[in-house]
Amino acid sequence: MLEVTDEFEMMAIFRMGYTDPKVKRPVMTGNLRRKEINELAFSNRFGILSKRIKYS
C-alpha cells in the first residue's frame, strides 16, 4: 500500500489490550471530543498523502 522502496525499512507498532470502560481516559488537552476515524486515517504512498480514507 505504501510502496516503500528497498532502501527503506518499515516498522509498525500496534497498541492492543483491554481497556476498562469505567476508567477515565487521560486527556492531553482540555478538548474532550474524540476525533473521528476519518480525521485520523489516511492512505499514504510512502509519506505522500494521496487520499483521505472515508468511513461511513
Backbone as XML, in Angstrom:
<?xml version="1.0"?>
<chain id="A" units="angstrom">
  <residue number="1" name="MET">
    <atom name="N" x="0.808" y="-1.188" z="0.000"/>
    <atom name="CA" x="0.000" y="0.000" z="0.000"/>
    <atom name="C" x="0.857" y="1.260" z="0.000"/>
  </residue>
  <residue number="2" name="LEU">
    <atom name="N" x="1.941" y="1.262" z="0.762"/>
    <atom name="CA" x="2.783" y="2.455" z="0.828"/>
    <atom name="C" x="3.861" y="2.489" z="-0.244"/>
  </residue>
  <residue number="3" name="GLU">
    <atom name="N" x="4.088" y="1.360" z="-0.901"/>
    <atom name="CA" x="5.089" y="1.265" z="-1.969"/>
    <atom name="C" x="6.464" y="1.756" z="-1.516"/>
  </residue>
  <residue number="4" name="VAL">
    <atom name="N" x="6.936" y="1.205" z="-0.398"/>
    <atom name="CA" x="8.246" y="1.571" z="0.140"/>
    <atom name="C" x="9.325" y="0.910" z="-0.700"/>
  </residue>
  <residue number="5" name="THR">
    <atom name="N" x="10.328" y="1.674" z="-1.087"/>
    <atom name="CA" x="11.415" y="1.126" z="-1.901"/>
    <atom name="C" x="12.326" y="0.253" z="-1.046"/>
  </residue>
  <residue number="6" name="ASP">
    <atom name="N" x="13.182" y="-0.538" z="-1.695"/>
    <atom name="CA" x="14.051" y="-1.483" z="-0.991"/>
    <atom name="C" x="15.078" y="-0.804" z="-0.092"/>
  </residue>
  <residue number="7" name="GLU">
    <atom name="N" x="15.361" y="0.471" z="-0.299"/>
    <atom name="CA" x="16.349" y="1.169" z="0.526"/>
    <atom name="C" x="15.831" y="1.484" z="1.927"/>
  </residue>
  <residue number="8" name="PHE">
    <atom name="N" x="14.540" y="1.321" z="2.150"/>
    <atom name="CA" x="13.944" y="1.680" z="3.433"/>
    <atom name="C" x="13.373" y="0.461" z="4.131"/>
  </residue>
  <residue number="9" name="GLU">
    <atom name="N" x="13.303" y="0.540" z="5.455"/>
    <atom name="CA" x="12.676" y="-0.500" z="6.257"/>
    <atom name="C" x="11.425" y="0.082" z="6.887"/>
  </residue>
  <residue number="10" name="MET">
    <atom name="N" x="10.478" y="-0.784" z="7.200"/>
    <atom name="CA" x="9.246" y="-0.329" z="7.842"/>
    <atom name="C" x="9.098" y="-0.972" z="9.206"/>
  </residue>
  <residue number="11" name="MET">
    <atom name="N" x="8.445" y="-0.259" z="10.099"/>
    <atom name="CA" x="8.132" y="-0.793" z="11.413"/>
    <atom name="C" x="6.713" y="-0.370" z="11.753"/>
  </residue>
  <residue number="12" name="ALA">
    <atom name="N" x="5.928" y="-1.298" z="12.243"/>
    <atom name="CA" x="4.559" y="-0.985" z="12.660"/>
    <atom name="C" x="4.435" y="-1.262" z="14.152"/>
  </residue>
  <residue number="13" name="ILE">
    <atom name="N" x="3.809" y="-0.348" z="14.851"/>
    <atom name="CA" x="3.577" y="-0.512" z="16.283"/>
    <atom name="C" x="2.074" y="-0.459" z="16.514"/>
  </residue>
  <residue number="14" name="PHE">
    <atom name="N" x="1.561" y="-1.474" z="17.158"/>
    <atom name="CA" x="0.132" y="-1.539" z="17.440"/>
    <atom name="C" x="-0.076" y="-1.587" z="18.947"/>
  </residue>
  <residue number="15" name="ARG">
    <atom name="N" x="-1.039" y="-0.835" z="19.416"/>
    <atom name="CA" x="-1.408" y="-0.891" z="20.830"/>
    <atom name="C" x="-2.618" y="-1.801" z="20.925"/>
  </residue>
  <residue number="16" name="MET">
    <atom name="N" x="-2.446" y="-2.911" z="21.632"/>
    <atom name="CA" x="-3.534" y="-3.864" z="21.783"/>
    <atom name="C" x="-3.733" y="-4.124" z="23.263"/>
  </residue>
  <residue number="17" name="GLY">
    <atom name="N" x="-4.953" y="-4.343" z="23.640"/>
    <atom name="CA" x="-5.206" y="-4.679" z="25.028"/>
    <atom name="C" x="-6.585" y="-4.258" z="25.476"/>
  </residue>
  <residue number="18" name="TYR">
    <atom name="N" x="-6.909" y="-4.698" z="26.659"/>
    <atom name="CA" x="-8.212" y="-4.427" z="27.249"/>
    <atom name="C" x="-8.221" y="-3.041" z="27.872"/>
  </residue>
  <residue number="19" name="THR">
    <atom name="N" x="-9.273" y="-2.306" z="27.641"/>
    <atom name="CA" x="-9.455" y="-1.033" z="28.323"/>
    <atom name="C" x="-10.740" y="-1.102" z="29.126"/>
  </residue>
  <residue number="20" name="ASP">
    <atom name="N" x="-10.656" y="-0.730" z="30.374"/>
    <atom name="CA" x="-11.805" y="-0.742" z="31.269"/>
    <atom name="C" x="-12.659" y="0.489" z="30.987"/>
  </residue>
  <residue number="21" name="PRO">
    <atom name="N" x="-13.915" y="0.312" z="30.573"/>
    <atom name="CA" x="-14.760" y="1.469" z="30.252"/>
    <atom name="C" x="-15.069" y="2.349" z="31.462"/>
  </residue>
  <residue number="22" name="LYS">
    <atom name="N" x="-14.855" y="1.829" z="32.677"/>
    <atom name="CA" x="-15.119" y="2.623" z="33.884"/>
    <atom name="C" x="-13.960" y="3.552" z="34.241"/>
  </residue>
  <residue number="23" name="VAL">
    <atom name="N" x="-12.790" y="3.300" z="33.657"/>
    <atom name="CA" x="-11.615" y="4.118" z="33.948"/>
    <atom name="C" x="-11.629" y="5.337" z="33.039"/>
  </residue>
  <residue number="24" name="LYS">
    <atom name="N" x="-11.457" y="6.519" z="33.643"/>
    <atom name="CA" x="-11.464" y="7.750" z="32.860"/>
    <atom name="C" x="-10.233" y="7.797" z="31.958"/>
  </residue>
  <residue number="25" name="ARG">
    <atom name="N" x="-10.465" y="8.120" z="30.702"/>
    <atom name="CA" x="-9.392" y="8.200" z="29.708"/>
    <atom name="C" x="-8.567" y="9.456" z="29.943"/>
  </residue>
  <residue number="26" name="PRO">
    <atom name="N" x="-7.227" y="9.348" z="30.018"/>
    <atom name="CA" x="-6.404" y="10.548" z="30.205"/>
    <atom name="C" x="-6.487" y="11.451" z="28.977"/>
  </residue>
  <residue number="27" name="VAL">
    <atom name="N" x="-6.508" y="12.746" z="29.211"/>
    <atom name="CA" x="-6.599" y="13.697" z="28.104"/>
    <atom name="C" x="-5.318" y="14.508" z="28.008"/>
  </residue>
  <residue number="28" name="MET">
    <atom name="N" x="-4.953" y="14.865" z="26.780"/>
    <atom name="CA" x="-3.762" y="15.678" z="26.565"/>
    <atom name="C" x="-4.125" y="17.153" z="26.470"/>
  </residue>
  <residue number="29" name="THR">
    <atom name="N" x="-5.377" y="17.431" z="26.143"/>
    <atom name="CA" x="-5.835" y="18.812" z="26.043"/>
    <atom name="C" x="-7.147" y="18.938" z="26.802"/>
  </residue>
  <residue number="30" name="GLY">
    <atom name="N" x="-7.674" y="20.129" z="26.878"/>
    <atom name="CA" x="-8.957" y="20.337" z="27.535"/>
    <atom name="C" x="-10.137" y="19.927" z="26.677"/>
  </residue>
  <residue number="31" name="ASN">
    <atom name="N" x="-9.884" y="19.594" z="25.412"/>
    <atom name="CA" x="-10.948" y="19.206" z="24.497"/>
    <atom name="C" x="-11.318" y="17.747" z="24.740"/>
  </residue>
  <residue number="32" name="LEU">
    <atom name="N" x="-12.560" y="17.486" z="25.115"/>
    <atom name="CA" x="-12.993" y="16.119" z="25.407"/>
    <atom name="C" x="-13.578" y="15.406" z="24.186"/>
  </residue>
  <residue number="33" name="ARG">
    <atom name="N" x="-13.713" y="16.119" z="23.065"/>
    <atom name="CA" x="-14.252" y="15.495" z="21.856"/>
    <atom name="C" x="-13.211" y="14.569" z="21.241"/>
  </residue>
  <residue number="34" name="ARG">
    <atom name="N" x="-13.606" y="13.333" z="20.970"/>
    <atom name="CA" x="-12.705" y="12.389" z="20.312"/>
    <atom name="C" x="-12.785" y="12.590" z="18.814"/>
  </residue>
  <residue number="35" name="LYS">
    <atom name="N" x="-11.650" y="12.482" z="18.154"/>
    <atom name="CA" x="-11.623" y="12.626" z="16.697"/>
    <atom name="C" x="-12.254" y="11.399" z="16.058"/>
  </residue>
  <residue number="36" name="GLU">
    <atom name="N" x="-12.932" y="11.626" z="14.944"/>
    <atom name="CA" x="-13.496" y="10.514" z="14.190"/>
    <atom name="C" x="-12.385" y="9.853" z="13.382"/>
  </residue>
  <residue number="37" name="ILE">
    <atom name="N" x="-12.634" y="8.591" z="12.967"/>
    <atom name="CA" x="-11.601" y="7.830" z="12.263"/>
    <atom name="C" x="-11.164" y="8.526" z="10.981"/>
  </residue>
  <residue number="38" name="ASN">
    <atom name="N" x="-12.081" y="9.211" z="10.289"/>
    <atom name="CA" x="-11.685" y="9.865" z="9.042"/>
    <atom name="C" x="-10.836" y="11.103" z="9.287"/>
  </residue>
  <residue number="39" name="GLU">
    <atom name="N" x="-10.755" y="11.568" z="10.532"/>
    <atom name="CA" x="-9.854" y="12.668" z="10.865"/>
    <atom name="C" x="-8.446" y="12.158" z="11.172"/>
  </residue>
  <residue number="40" name="LEU">
    <atom name="N" x="-8.312" y="10.859" z="11.394"/>
    <atom name="CA" x="-7.033" y="10.271" z="11.786"/>
    <atom name="C" x="-6.418" y="9.385" z="10.711"/>
  </residue>
  <residue number="41" name="ALA">
    <atom name="N" x="-7.237" y="8.716" z="9.902"/>
    <atom name="CA" x="-6.740" y="7.703" z="8.973"/>
    <atom name="C" x="-6.571" y="8.264" z="7.570"/>
  </residue>
  <residue number="42" name="PHE">
    <atom name="N" x="-5.422" y="7.986" z="7.004"/>
    <atom name="CA" x="-5.121" y="8.434" z="5.651"/>
    <atom name="C" x="-4.517" y="7.284" z="4.870"/>
  </residue>
  <residue number="43" name="SER">
    <atom name="N" x="-4.650" y="7.321" z="3.557"/>
    <atom name="CA" x="-3.974" y="6.375" z="2.678"/>
    <atom name="C" x="-2.753" y="7.086" z="2.113"/>
  </residue>
  <residue number="44" name="ASN">
    <atom name="N" x="-1.574" y="6.580" z="2.427"/>
    <atom name="CA" x="-0.329" y="7.231" z="2.017"/>
    <atom name="C" x="0.433" y="6.394" z="1.008"/>
  </residue>
  <residue number="45" name="ARG">
    <atom name="N" x="1.224" y="7.075" z="0.199"/>
    <atom name="CA" x="2.175" y="6.386" z="-0.664"/>
    <atom name="C" x="3.553" y="6.849" z="-0.239"/>
  </residue>
  <residue number="46" name="PHE">
    <atom name="N" x="4.160" y="6.110" z="0.664"/>
    <atom name="CA" x="5.455" y="6.401" z="1.264"/>
    <atom name="C" x="5.586" y="7.859" z="1.674"/>
  </residue>
  <residue number="47" name="GLY">
    <atom name="N" x="4.725" y="8.246" z="2.609"/>
    <atom name="CA" x="4.830" y="9.560" z="3.202"/>
    <atom name="C" x="4.153" y="10.676" z="2.441"/>
  </residue>
  <residue number="48" name="ILE">
    <atom name="N" x="3.614" y="10.388" z="1.279"/>
    <atom name="CA" x="2.934" y="11.421" z="0.497"/>
    <atom name="C" x="1.435" y="11.174" z="0.596"/>
  </residue>
  <residue number="49" name="LEU">
    <atom name="N" x="0.719" y="12.135" z="1.143"/>
    <atom name="CA" x="-0.724" y="11.990" z="1.286"/>
    <atom name="C" x="-1.364" y="11.888" z="-0.090"/>
  </residue>
  <residue number="50" name="SER">
    <atom name="N" x="-2.061" y="10.791" z="-0.337"/>
    <atom name="CA" x="-2.694" y="10.634" z="-1.644"/>
    <atom name="C" x="-4.201" y="10.799" z="-1.572"/>
  </residue>
  <residue number="51" name="LYS">
    <atom name="N" x="-4.825" y="10.275" z="-0.536"/>
    <atom name="CA" x="-6.266" y="10.475" z="-0.395"/>
    <atom name="C" x="-6.669" y="10.182" z="1.038"/>
  </residue>
  <residue number="52" name="ARG">
    <atom name="N" x="-7.742" y="10.784" z="1.453"/>
    <atom name="CA" x="-8.278" y="10.565" z="2.791"/>
    <atom name="C" x="-9.200" y="9.352" z="2.733"/>
  </residue>
  <residue number="53" name="ILE">
    <atom name="N" x="-9.083" y="8.462" z="3.704"/>
    <atom name="CA" x="-9.948" y="7.292" z="3.768"/>
    <atom name="C" x="-11.291" y="7.735" z="4.333"/>
  </residue>
  <residue number="54" name="LYS">
    <atom name="N" x="-12.368" y="7.327" z="3.686"/>
    <atom name="CA" x="-13.699" y="7.724" z="4.147"/>
    <atom name="C" x="-14.415" y="6.516" z="4.722"/>
  </residue>
  <residue number="55" name="TYR">
    <atom name="N" x="-14.921" y="6.663" z="5.918"/>
    <atom name="CA" x="-15.708" y="5.632" z="6.578"/>
    <atom name="C" x="-17.106" y="6.174" z="6.799"/>
  </residue>
  <residue number="56" name="SER">
    <atom name="N" x="-18.094" y="5.288" z="6.693"/>
    <atom name="CA" x="-19.458" y="5.748" z="6.952"/>
    <atom name="C" x="-20.020" y="5.101" z="8.189"/>
  </residue>
</chain>
